[in-house]
Amino acid sequence: MSNIVVPTLGESVVEARIAKWLKKAGDRVEVGEPVVELETEKIDLEVSAEKSGVIASIARQEGDDVKIGELLAVVDENGTAAAPVASSTASAPPPAPAAPPAQAATPAPAAGGNGSATEGRATPTARRMAKDNDVDLGAVQGSGAAGRVTKQDVQKAITPAPTSNEVAPTSGAVAPTSSKVAPTSNKIAPTREGAIAPRSEERVRMSKRRETIARRLVEAQRTAAMLTTFNEVDMSAVMALRERRKESFKKEFGVGLGIASFFVKSAIAALRAFPAINAEIQGNEIVYKHYFDIGVAVGAEGGLVVPVLRDADTMSFPQIELAIRDFATRATDGTLTLEDLRGGTFTITNGGVFGSLMSTPILNPPQVGILGLHKIQDRVIPVNGQPAIRPMMYVALSYDHRIVDGREAVQFLVKIKDFVEDPARLLLEG
């Protein structure tokens, strides 16, 4: 016998939730074959069998919260013959051909599609959703990297296209189920059948990631003396530089020159000048970190994730842009790993991509600083005593006042402003 247990889930992750069993008791498994999907606060991952055999028993059910090292299932390495016996008589494979065509037609393709080679190019969440909704993954067009099928692709396959014959645009009549509704009447009683859908509610359990986000946001506000300071940055120089170099940069490195790399580089230069913002509190000690692992917040299905640019101070502009693009793609595909999300000494989040003009970002504990970027918007500002229209961005620094003074926080943002408004300084001083 061999046990399948909850594996080590990564730094600071001690608990997971059983999202989906891919095998059931009595099923045959091979070494390395996925058996169960776990949902953690950071990513979803599959746990595979370490020995070949038959699943003798399953210890925990879908929806259960489990901790590292807890037993999930037992594999009988000598139980080859038990696999067919374990199947229920209602769904045993041999009599399947005799099942009525109307009942067998839908499940059969879904089982084949989800168990075929197509499954290898679908995310765990996409496979789970496809199985739950009898969707054949083989027929789903993947929009992820290398054609990988994502949750959104499966959702499109599930949701039927809206029909145009529900309300006839050329007719003034409202025709639910009754022919007595006068075509010239615009009044439809809310209680009449077919007029207005009944009000409803839906109760859905939080995902593990959303639970953790909620807990940590409250924890950050409760345990840290969190303040936010603001400044504004004239983006003219960066925009002009990007315009001059965008074609040659993309041709040479295969990626566009965005604004993120400028702020990553500027943040590192500012962190060197104000090391307390790159530190953390452990008990009654301050731990100053002489390395720069910069987290870049990325919006993903199920909540925000913060993959980390490891040793970002050693990375070039193209390397930073390529890494951020890769993070965004894999966040959408659901293929980020725990190693991608581990650690981080300082975080940058960009609400501007969603249209935010100004916000107060919340700390990502145990970090003591987070930089918020926002929408670039033309505004009139004084330049040499004259009004001028410039592309401006508000920037915000939220910080832990326990170890970061207001003076340091303000000067930190001023230094970032100076570097972004004069990018050449990044080469000379950064």
NORQUIGI-V265698 format. One record per pair of residues at least 12 apart in sequence whose ideal C-beta (glycine too) atoms are under 8 Angstrom apart, sorted by sequence separation. I is the first residue (numbers start at 1). GAP is how many residues later the second one is. If there is no record, write none. Layout:
BEGIN
i:I gap:GAP
i:I gap:GAP
END
This chain:
BEGIN
i:22 gap:12
i:23 gap:12
i:34 gap:12
i:35 gap:12
i:59 gap:12
i:60 gap:12
i:96 gap:12
i:137 gap:12
i:141 gap:12
i:171 gap:12
i:172 gap:12
i:245 gap:12
i:276 gap:12
i:295 gap:12
i:296 gap:12
i:349 gap:12
i:360 gap:12
i:378 gap:12
i:397 gap:12
i:22 gap:13
i:23 gap:13
i:34 gap:13
i:35 gap:13
i:59 gap:13
i:114 gap:13
i:140 gap:13
i:275 gap:13
i:295 gap:13
i:296 gap:13
i:327 gap:13
i:359 gap:13
i:378 gap:13
i:379 gap:13
i:21 gap:14
i:22 gap:14
i:34 gap:14
i:35 gap:14
i:58 gap:14
i:59 gap:14
i:126 gap:14
i:140 gap:14
i:174 gap:14
i:178 gap:14
i:278 gap:14
i:294 gap:14
i:295 gap:14
i:309 gap:14
i:347 gap:14
i:377 gap:14
i:378 gap:14
i:21 gap:15
i:22 gap:15
i:33 gap:15
i:58 gap:15
i:59 gap:15
i:122 gap:15
i:178 gap:15
i:242 gap:15
i:275 gap:15
i:293 gap:15
i:294 gap:15
i:309 gap:15
i:359 gap:15
i:376 gap:15
i:377 gap:15
i:397 gap:15
i:20 gap:16
i:21 gap:16
i:32 gap:16
i:33 gap:16
i:57 gap:16
i:114 gap:16
i:176 gap:16
i:177 gap:16
i:178 gap:16
i:241 gap:16
i:242 gap:16
i:293 gap:16
i:358 gap:16
i:376 gap:16
i:377 gap:16
i:397 gap:16
i:20 gap:17
i:31 gap:17
i:32 gap:17
i:56 gap:17
i:57 gap:17
i:113 gap:17
i:114 gap:17
i:137 gap:17
i:140 gap:17
i:176 gap:17
i:177 gap:17
i:242 gap:17
i:293 gap:17
i:347 gap:17
i:357 gap:17
i:376 gap:17
i:18 gap:18
i:19 gap:18
i:31 gap:18
i:55 gap:18
i:56 gap:18
i:119 gap:18
i:122 gap:18
i:139 gap:18
i:176 gap:18
i:293 gap:18
i:294 gap:18
i:356 gap:18
i:357 gap:18
i:375 gap:18
i:395 gap:18
i:18 gap:19
i:19 gap:19
i:30 gap:19
i:31 gap:19
i:55 gap:19
i:56 gap:19
i:118 gap:19
i:130 gap:19
i:135 gap:19
i:176 gap:19
i:292 gap:19
i:293 gap:19
i:356 gap:19
i:374 gap:19
i:18 gap:20
i:19 gap:20
i:29 gap:20
i:31 gap:20
i:35 gap:20
i:55 gap:20
i:56 gap:20
i:110 gap:20
i:118 gap:20
i:122 gap:20
i:291 gap:20
i:292 gap:20
i:307 gap:20
i:344 gap:20
i:347 gap:20
i:355 gap:20
i:357 gap:20
i:373 gap:20
i:374 gap:20
i:17 gap:21
i:18 gap:21
i:31 gap:21
i:54 gap:21
i:55 gap:21
i:110 gap:21
i:116 gap:21
i:121 gap:21
i:123 gap:21
i:133 gap:21
i:174 gap:21
i:238 gap:21
i:271 gap:21
i:292 gap:21
i:346 gap:21
i:349 gap:21
i:351 gap:21
i:352 gap:21
i:374 gap:21
i:395 gap:21
i:16 gap:22
i:17 gap:22
i:30 gap:22
i:53 gap:22
i:54 gap:22
i:113 gap:22
i:114 gap:22
i:116 gap:22
i:118 gap:22
i:129 gap:22
i:135 gap:22
i:291 gap:22
i:345 gap:22
i:347 gap:22
i:348 gap:22
i:349 gap:22
i:350 gap:22
i:351 gap:22
i:352 gap:22
i:373 gap:22
i:374 gap:22
i:395 gap:22
i:16 gap:23
i:17 gap:23
i:29 gap:23
i:52 gap:23
i:53 gap:23
i:56 gap:23
i:113 gap:23
i:114 gap:23
i:126 gap:23
i:135 gap:23
i:307 gap:23
i:344 gap:23
i:346 gap:23
i:347 gap:23
i:348 gap:23
i:349 gap:23
i:350 gap:23
i:351 gap:23
i:352 gap:23
i:372 gap:23
i:16 gap:24
i:22 gap:24
i:29 gap:24
i:51 gap:24
i:53 gap:24
i:110 gap:24
i:112 gap:24
i:113 gap:24
i:126 gap:24
i:130 gap:24
i:235 gap:24
i:238 gap:24
i:268 gap:24
i:307 gap:24
i:346 gap:24
i:347 gap:24
i:349 gap:24
i:350 gap:24
i:351 gap:24
i:352 gap:24
i:371 gap:24
i:372 gap:24
i:15 gap:25
i:19 gap:25
i:28 gap:25
i:29 gap:25
i:47 gap:25
i:52 gap:25
i:53 gap:25
i:54 gap:25
i:110 gap:25
i:113 gap:25
i:121 gap:25
i:123 gap:25
i:125 gap:25
i:126 gap:25
i:129 gap:25
i:133 gap:25
i:346 gap:25
i:348 gap:25
i:371 gap:25
i:372 gap:25
i:15 gap:26
i:28 gap:26
i:29 gap:26
i:49 gap:26
i:51 gap:26
i:53 gap:26
i:54 gap:26
i:56 gap:26
i:110 gap:26
i:112 gap:26
i:113 gap:26
i:121 gap:26
i:122 gap:26
i:123 gap:26
i:125 gap:26
i:129 gap:26
i:268 gap:26
i:305 gap:26
i:371 gap:26
i:372 gap:26
i:13 gap:27
i:27 gap:27
i:53 gap:27
i:107 gap:27
i:109 gap:27
i:121 gap:27
i:122 gap:27
i:123 gap:27
i:126 gap:27
i:130 gap:27
i:267 gap:27
i:370 gap:27
i:13 gap:28
i:26 gap:28
i:27 gap:28
i:38 gap:28
i:54 gap:28
i:106 gap:28
i:121 gap:28
i:122 gap:28
i:123 gap:28
i:126 gap:28
i:296 gap:28
i:369 gap:28
i:370 gap:28
i:9 gap:29
i:13 gap:29
i:26 gap:29
i:54 gap:29
i:109 gap:29
i:129 gap:29
i:298 gap:29
i:307 gap:29
i:369 gap:29
i:370 gap:29
i:10 gap:30
i:25 gap:30
i:109 gap:30
i:264 gap:30
i:298 gap:30
i:369 gap:30
i:4 gap:31
i:9 gap:31
i:24 gap:31
i:25 gap:31
i:118 gap:31
i:296 gap:31
i:300 gap:31
i:301 gap:31
i:305 gap:31
i:368 gap:31
i:369 gap:31
i:4 gap:32
i:6 gap:32
i:10 gap:32
i:23 gap:32
i:25 gap:32
i:54 gap:32
i:122 gap:32
i:264 gap:32
i:299 gap:32
i:300 gap:32
i:308 gap:32
i:368 gap:32
i:25 gap:33
i:298 gap:33
i:301 gap:33
i:307 gap:33
i:308 gap:33
i:310 gap:33
i:24 gap:34
i:300 gap:34
i:307 gap:34
i:308 gap:34
i:368 gap:34
i:306 gap:35
i:308 gap:35
i:361 gap:35
i:363 gap:35
i:368 gap:35
i:369 gap:35
i:9 gap:36
i:36 gap:36
i:260 gap:36
i:300 gap:36
i:305 gap:36
i:308 gap:36
i:358 gap:36
i:360 gap:36
i:362 gap:36
i:363 gap:36
i:368 gap:36
i:21 gap:37
i:35 gap:37
i:36 gap:37
i:357 gap:37
i:359 gap:37
i:361 gap:37
i:363 gap:37
i:35 gap:38
i:306 gap:38
i:358 gap:38
i:360 gap:38
i:7 gap:40
i:6 gap:41
i:21 gap:41
i:306 gap:41
i:352 gap:41
i:18 gap:42
i:20 gap:42
i:4 gap:43
i:18 gap:43
i:19 gap:43
i:369 gap:43
i:18 gap:44
i:268 gap:44
i:4 gap:45
i:18 gap:45
i:264 gap:45
i:268 gap:45
i:304 gap:45
i:371 gap:45
i:4 gap:46
i:17 gap:46
i:18 gap:46
i:29 gap:46
i:17 gap:47
i:2 gap:48
i:17 gap:48
i:18 gap:48
i:264 gap:48
i:2 gap:49
i:16 gap:49
i:17 gap:49
i:295 gap:49
i:15 gap:50
i:16 gap:50
i:23 gap:50
i:293 gap:50
i:294 gap:50
i:297 gap:50
i:2 gap:51
i:15 gap:51
i:16 gap:51
i:264 gap:51
i:293 gap:51
i:294 gap:51
i:295 gap:51
i:296 gap:51
i:297 gap:51
i:15 gap:52
i:28 gap:52
i:265 gap:52
i:293 gap:52
i:294 gap:52
i:295 gap:52
i:296 gap:52
i:297 gap:52
i:14 gap:53
i:15 gap:53
i:292 gap:53
i:293 gap:53
i:294 gap:53
i:295 gap:53
i:296 gap:53
i:297 gap:53
i:14 gap:54
i:18 gap:54
i:291 gap:54
i:292 gap:54
i:294 gap:54
i:299 gap:54
i:1 gap:55
i:28 gap:55
i:265 gap:55
i:299 gap:55
i:26 gap:56
i:27 gap:56
i:261 gap:56
i:264 gap:56
i:289 gap:56
i:26 gap:57
i:26 gap:58
i:306 gap:58
i:9 gap:59
i:26 gap:59
i:27 gap:59
i:261 gap:59
i:6 gap:60
i:8 gap:60
i:26 gap:60
i:257 gap:60
i:260 gap:60
i:261 gap:60
i:6 gap:61
i:7 gap:61
i:25 gap:61
i:26 gap:61
i:260 gap:61
i:6 gap:62
i:24 gap:62
i:6 gap:63
i:255 gap:63
i:258 gap:63
i:261 gap:63
i:5 gap:64
i:6 gap:64
i:257 gap:64
i:260 gap:64
i:5 gap:65
i:253 gap:65
i:256 gap:65
i:280 gap:65
i:5 gap:66
i:6 gap:66
i:252 gap:66
i:255 gap:66
i:258 gap:66
i:4 gap:67
i:5 gap:67
i:255 gap:67
i:278 gap:67
i:3 gap:68
i:4 gap:68
i:253 gap:68
i:254 gap:68
i:278 gap:68
i:3 gap:69
i:4 gap:69
i:249 gap:69
i:253 gap:69
i:277 gap:69
i:295 gap:69
i:3 gap:70
i:4 gap:70
i:255 gap:70
i:3 gap:71
i:4 gap:71
i:2 gap:72
i:3 gap:72
i:295 gap:72
i:1 gap:73
i:2 gap:73
i:1 gap:74
i:271 gap:74
i:1 gap:75
i:2 gap:75
i:271 gap:75
i:1 gap:76
i:46 gap:78
i:44 gap:79
i:45 gap:79
i:267 gap:79
i:44 gap:80
i:44 gap:81
i:267 gap:81
i:264 gap:84
i:282 gap:84
i:263 gap:85
i:281 gap:85
i:280 gap:86
i:37 gap:87
i:280 gap:87
i:281 gap:87
i:260 gap:88
i:280 gap:88
i:279 gap:89
i:213 gap:90
i:260 gap:90
i:37 gap:91
i:213 gap:91
i:277 gap:91
i:278 gap:91
i:210 gap:92
i:276 gap:92
i:277 gap:92
i:209 gap:93
i:210 gap:93
i:209 gap:94
i:207 gap:95
i:207 gap:96
i:209 gap:96
i:20 gap:104
i:267 gap:104
i:19 gap:105
i:20 gap:108
i:263 gap:108
i:19 gap:109
i:263 gap:110
i:20 gap:111
i:259 gap:114
i:259 gap:117
i:286 gap:117
i:281 gap:119
i:277 gap:120
i:281 gap:121
i:277 gap:122
i:281 gap:122
i:279 gap:124
i:276 gap:127
i:277 gap:127
i:230 gap:128
i:276 gap:128
i:274 gap:130
i:277 gap:131
i:228 gap:132
i:276 gap:132
i:277 gap:132
i:228 gap:133
i:274 gap:134
i:277 gap:135
i:226 gap:136
i:226 gap:137
i:239 gap:137
i:274 gap:137
i:273 gap:138
i:274 gap:138
i:224 gap:139
i:273 gap:139
i:221 gap:141
i:224 gap:141
i:235 gap:141
i:271 gap:141
i:274 gap:141
i:63 gap:142
i:220 gap:142
i:223 gap:142
i:270 gap:142
i:273 gap:142
i:65 gap:143
i:220 gap:143
i:270 gap:143
i:220 gap:144
i:224 gap:144
i:217 gap:145
i:220 gap:145
i:270 gap:145
i:219 gap:146
i:269 gap:146
i:270 gap:146
i:234 gap:147
i:216 gap:148
i:152 gap:149
i:216 gap:149
i:266 gap:149
i:267 gap:149
i:270 gap:149
i:151 gap:150
i:266 gap:150
i:269 gap:150
i:150 gap:151
i:239 gap:152
i:263 gap:153
i:266 gap:153
i:236 gap:154
i:265 gap:154
i:266 gap:154
i:235 gap:155
i:236 gap:155
i:234 gap:156
i:235 gap:156
i:234 gap:157
i:235 gap:157
i:262 gap:157
i:263 gap:157
i:269 gap:157
i:234 gap:158
i:235 gap:158
i:262 gap:158
i:233 gap:159
i:232 gap:160
i:233 gap:160
i:266 gap:160
i:269 gap:160
i:232 gap:161
i:233 gap:161
i:262 gap:161
i:265 gap:161
i:269 gap:161
i:232 gap:162
i:233 gap:162
i:268 gap:162
i:231 gap:163
i:232 gap:163
i:230 gap:164
i:231 gap:164
i:262 gap:164
i:266 gap:164
i:230 gap:165
i:265 gap:165
i:230 gap:166
i:41 gap:167
i:42 gap:167
i:229 gap:167
i:230 gap:167
i:39 gap:168
i:40 gap:168
i:41 gap:168
i:228 gap:168
i:229 gap:168
i:39 gap:169
i:40 gap:169
i:228 gap:169
i:39 gap:170
i:41 gap:170
i:42 gap:170
i:228 gap:170
i:229 gap:170
i:41 gap:171
i:227 gap:171
i:228 gap:171
i:41 gap:172
i:226 gap:172
i:227 gap:172
i:226 gap:173
i:226 gap:174
i:227 gap:174
i:225 gap:175
i:226 gap:175
i:125 gap:176
i:224 gap:176
i:225 gap:176
i:224 gap:177
i:225 gap:177
i:229 gap:177
i:224 gap:178
i:227 gap:179
i:231 gap:179
i:152 gap:180
i:229 gap:180
i:229 gap:181
i:150 gap:182
i:227 gap:182
i:231 gap:182
i:238 gap:182
i:241 gap:182
i:150 gap:183
i:151 gap:183
i:230 gap:183
i:231 gap:183
i:233 gap:183
i:237 gap:183
i:145 gap:184
i:150 gap:184
i:229 gap:184
i:233 gap:184
i:237 gap:184
i:144 gap:185
i:145 gap:185
i:148 gap:185
i:231 gap:185
i:232 gap:185
i:235 gap:185
i:236 gap:185
i:237 gap:185
i:238 gap:185
i:231 gap:186
i:237 gap:186
i:148 gap:187
i:233 gap:187
i:234 gap:187
i:144 gap:188
i:145 gap:188
i:233 gap:188
i:144 gap:189
i:145 gap:190
i:17 gap:191
i:16 gap:192
i:15 gap:193
i:126 gap:208
i:125 gap:209
i:123 gap:210
i:124 gap:210
i:123 gap:211
i:123 gap:212
i:43 gap:262
i:42 gap:263
i:44 gap:290
i:43 gap:291
i:43 gap:293
i:45 gap:293
i:42 gap:294
i:43 gap:294
i:43 gap:295
i:42 gap:296
i:40 gap:298
i:43 gap:298
i:42 gap:299
i:13 gap:325
i:11 gap:327
i:10 gap:328
i:9 gap:329
i:10 gap:329
i:10 gap:331
i:11 gap:331
i:10 gap:332
i:11 gap:332
END
